[in-house]
C-alpha cells in the first residue's frame, strides 16, 4: 500500500492508503505503485487518480509538485478538488467565460491565459461528473 497525502495551501485535502496513484505530470501521466523509486516531479493541471481496491477517486488538481518515496506519495497542489466537491454549474459557467475570453484575446498572453482557464474549467466539469480521461474497458 501507498500512504498518500494531498495538500493545498488551504488544507489537507486527502490522506489515505492507496493501491495505485496516477499523477498528472508535465509530460504525461505518472503511475505509482508500492515500492516506486524516489522521485520529485512538477505537476501539470490535470486529473489525479487514486485507486483503492475496485474504487477510484478522482481529483482535479492545478499544478504543484509531488514527492514519491518507496511507499509514500505527497502531492503539494495549488488547488485540489474531489469530484463530489466541484460545483458543476460553476465549472460550466467558467468554461463559457473562458471561451468568450478566447475569442476576444488580443495578444498571445491573453490567449494563453484564456486557454489555461478553459482547460481548468473543462477538467473541473469532467471530474465533477465523475468522468476520468482513462476509459474503462
Number of C-alpha atoms within 10 A of each C-alpha: 14 22 16 21 18 21 20 18 11 9 10 12 18 16 13 12 17 23 18 18 21 16 25 24 21 15 9 11 17 14 13 22 18 18 13 15 11 12 11 13 16 17 25 19 22 24 27 26 21 21 15 16 9 6 9 16 17 23 28 26 27 23 20 19 20 22 15 22 18 15 19 21 27 17 27 23 22 16 19 31 21 19 20 14 12 19 14 19 11 13 20 17 13 19 23 15 15 23 16 13 18 19 10 12 16 10 8 9 10 14 17 13 14 22 18 15 19 23 15 21 23 19 23 31 24 21 26 23 13 15 14 18 11 8 6 5 3
